[in-house]
Amino acid sequence: MNIKPLSTSSGIGLNMMQPDTSLSGTAASAGSDFGAMLAQVATDATKSVQSAEAASIRGIQGTMPVQDVVNQLMAAERNLQTVISVRDKVVSAYQELGRMAI
């Protein structure tokens, strides 16, 4: 909702509050955007873990410095913890919905 300032040219403020129609239809696409965002986060987390596994193998072979291996592993762990946290919140919200009275 747009709130416009009072002015004498606007009919003594009668048109002060007008609904903002520029956002119509975004509620329907918001669900698909959220789902796409979750899918992208899951894909990124999977790629991060795969990259960390490859880095650890290169570290064992001696072709990658230990510090780089540790950095990749820590990044993968952070991503995995984030995904687990989001999953826990989604499960908790679903359980709350199940407990609601109809």
PELIN-V429741 format. One record per helix or strand. SS is the DSSP state (hx for helix, st for strand). FROM is the first residue (numbers start at 1). TO is the last residue. If there is no record, write none. Layout:
ss;from;to
SS;FROM;TO
SS;FROM;TO
//
This chain:
ss;from;to
st;2;3
hx;8;10
st;17;18
hx;21;23
hx;26;61
hx;66;99
//
